[in-house]
Structures are given as structure tokens and as C-alpha cells.
């Protein structure tokens, strides 16, 4: 009871932004353009490091449901019969990157939101990894 109102801490000054939470690049943290339309392509430049990070994050957060190939046959689907999206499906393949980012961020259907456990740059890395899986899958289908 340090202050006259009995509180130990003061309220932050209005407009205060917590360290690490200043988002100057809105497209990067929302996946949307200024009009609110999902971005067609990721705003993060893709390279080998990004793909490696995306593969690592995918393995941690996505693989239990979507499996290692993205077909939606992960352990939760096998054991609990949780319906899971096949990330190689043309419907998902045709989505803009921003729409996938929004799904990862906010969740959809039975999929939980990953806004807090997965930072924005890692969400974009996961999308780069998923797009790479889709590309490799399409190349394998074409080779048959």
C-alpha cells in the first residue's frame, strides 16, 4: 500500500507501448494490406535460414496435427480423430499468404490461435516452409 489509493504500482501513461510490442510494419504483424486484404505474398524475404526456421517451428507447433508432410494426418488426427486441414490441398495452396498468416494468428475452426506462442516472423517462416512443402509435393506429382 505504497500509494494513496492503496496500490503498489501506478497505471502506465496512456499510449505506453511495452518493450518489444511496437508494431511499425502493420503488414508484417497482421498479414493484411492497408485496405484489410490478405497479402498475396509474404513480406519477409525467403532464404535458407528462413526455411530452416520455418521447418523447426512447423515441427514444434504444426506437425502434431498436420503431420510432417502437411497432409493433416498427425497424431491428433490418428488418435483423437481431430479433423485437420491437408496443407497440400489445392484450396489451401490457392490461399494468399496473408490468409494463412491470419489463420495461424487467430485460429480457425478447431485450430487454436498461435498469436502468442509464435512470433510474427516465425509465422511467416512457417508459411515459407509450407509453401516449400507444397512446391515439392507438386514436383513429385508432376514427375509421376
Residue, then its C-alpha position, 0 to 999 in steps of 0.5 A: x500500500x505504497x500509494x494513496x489509493x492503496x496500490x503498489x504500482x501506478x497505471x502506465x501513461x496512456x499510449x505506453x507501448x511495452x518493450x518489444x510490442x511496437x508494431x511499425x510494419x502493420x503488414x508484417x504483424x497482421x498479414x493484411x494490406x492497408x485496405x484489410x486484404x490478405x497479402x498475396x505474398x509474404x513480406x519477409x524475404x525467403x532464404x535458407x535460414x528462413x526455411x530452416x526456421x520455418x521447418x523447426x517451428x512447423x515441427x514444434x507447433x504444426x506437425x502434431x496435427x498436420x503431420x510432417x508432410x502437411x497432409x493433416x494426418x498427425x497424431x491428433x488426427x490418428x488418435x483423437x480423430x481431430x479433423x485437420x486441414x491437408x496443407x497440400x490441398x489445392x484450396x489451401x495452396x490457392x490461399x494468399x499468404x496473408x490468409x494463412x498468416x491470419x489463420x495461424x494468428x487467430x485460429x480457425x475452426x478447431x485450430x487454436x490461435x498461435x498469436x502468442x506462442x509464435x512470433x510474427x516472423x516465425x509465422x511467416x517462416x512457417x508459411x515459407x516452409x509450407x509453401x516449400x512443402x507444397x512446391x515439392x509435393x507438386x514436383x513429385x506429382x508432376x514427375x509421376 
